[in-house]
Amino acid sequence: MYRFNASRIIGLKRSAMPEAVRKKPFAFLNRPVFWLAIAGLLAAYAALGFYAVPRLLNGLLKDTVRAEYGRELAIGAIRFNPFSLALEIDGLALPDADGGPLVAFDQLRVDLDLDSLWHRALSFREIAVDGLAVNAVVRPGGALNLADLQSAKSPDAEHESLPRLMVADLRVSKSRIRVTDLDRAEAFVANIDPVEFRLSDFTTFRDGADRYRLDAHVFGSGRIAWQGTLQASPLASVGEFQLTDLPLPEIAALPGDALPLEIARGSLAVRGRYQYADTADGAQVELADSEITIAKVALRARGQPDDYVVLDRLVASGGRMSLAERRLEFASLAIDGGTVSAWLTPDGELNLSALAGGAPEAAGPPSQALAPSAAQEPASTPKAAVQPASQAASSRKDWEVRLPAIAASNLDVTIEDRSVQPVPVLHLKPLGFTVSDYSTRPDAVVNLTVDTAVNEKGKLHTAAVLAMDSLAAQADIELADFDLSVLQPWVAKKSSMTLVSGELGLKGKLSYVPAEPTARLDVEADVTVSGLRTVDNVLEEDFIKWDRLQLDGLRYRSAPQSLRIRTVSAQGPYARL
């Protein structure tokens, strides 16, 4: 029988095959010499990683800092695992130029990923920093100490692409930031502690964005929460932020003397969504659904012990901001509860002007749209459609701020004139007002309403239209049961009589135009004075009194000055001459 012989078919005898082929292909694995060589290589690699790398890295870091910054770097224990490619540094401190603390951390862990080989990028499974401490100091003259760490850049550095980098998990925990400003008359210090930050799946070369989250406590009670997505190239970010319980006195200390007023107490909360993109036209920033809440804020003039303005709660909601369009808008602004203490000083200055850094500036040129001609009657009702004169457009677009709906309620306002004695007091409580269509546009016209009680018994209602460029105004005014005895200090200053009693009622219209060289005021009203009684201080007897005095069709014009009254009716009049 014929037997198959493969060696014959291929024309090669077994005896003629190479020796290496006839032997087992992995026979070298059975040789002790091979394993001794492998063990030696691993031992050398381990020794290099566990012992040499920490020493080399320690010396390299210290020498670099000494050469670049002329400072001595303090480093704790360094550990490197050459098999897991994990690096740990227990403590590092870089001093400031004066020897004080600048940057330090308690522990750093860097875990390199072997994915770096096929991603052609430096890839990390984890970078974790615990106990990071940053001491930022604004030195006298305005220089920031952290700027010392900036290296000189070549002119082409800005156009260089970012290095290829991947970080699966970046964490900064139990960290703290201290900010000190020495470039002011009184040093300012703020602590942000603790700071927690986490960034996941970050890369500098992929088009997709990566998630991040930042949590920090600031000024003791304040908290910052910030999360969203981050793209490195081109730089872009989308997310949301929330700041809660920020103490306003500490925030107000940031601008120092540049802020003319003092915030004695209060808290701030801010939240919203944002979009950021670095484009060829510059940074593009958009805010949406923003809300600002201020609670229990108290304002006073610098160095004064008393609060001028206290607001229980202020909420601005529906906020939108566009950096490209230079526009900021809030759908509504609401104030609920608060007190305002206003007075004229003995020199005739209003105390509230100190909150703005001095007396208010004079109004600009008048708005002709609200200015009736000399022969024109005042408008019968306020008109929201009234438009002031247009102004020349600025060569550069200014920021536009819009607040279409402003409302305040439950306010307690006191107004005093401390230039006379005894001090007369107007008490407006509860006071509420609304402002619609407010804008910083030069052609803005707003509608204003005010409703309040006056010294408990009186009632005041006003509906007005106001041109913001010139403060020209038209208003409907209704006043009832106003106690005239509050005017006695002013009466005593000009006469020798005492205003014992009387109530004023008024219903009419007002038109005001701050024209040059003299402002013009037109008033048309019906006036009632009831229960008036005055006493002659010398004779100590009634001087002028009546039960009721009615003035119908009163018309006053300041330029040219004129006064007309259609009818006068009196009940129970009395006068001692």
Secondary structure, 3 states (H helix, E strand, C coil): CCCCCHHHHCCCCHHHCCHHHHCCCCHHHHCHHHHHHHHHHHHHHHHHHHHHHHHHHHHHHHHHHHHHHCCCCEEEEEEEECCCCEEEEEEEEEECCCCCEEEEECEEEEEECCCHHHHCCEEEEEEEEECCEEEEEECCCCCEHHHHHCCCCCCCHHHCCCCCEEEEEEEEEEEEEEEEECCCCCCEEEEEEEEEEEEEEEECCCCCCEEEEEEEEECCCEEEEEEEEEECCCCEEEEEEEEEEEEHHHHHCCCHHHCCEEEEEEEEEEEEEEEEEEECCEEEEEEEEEEEEEEEEEEEECCCCCCCEEEEEEEEEEEEEECCCCEEEEEEEEEEEEEEEEEECCCCCEHHHHHHCCCCCCCCCCCHHHCCCCCCCCCCCCCCCCCCCCCCCCCCCCCEEEEEEEEEEEEEEEEEECCCCCCCEEEEEEEEEEEEEEECCCCCEEEEEEEEEECCCEEEEEEEEEECCCCCEEEEEEEEEEEHHHHHHHHHHHCCEEEEEEEEEEEEEEEEECCCCCCEEEEEEEEEEEEEEEEECCCCEEEEEEEEEEEEEEEEEECCEEEECCEEEEECCEECC
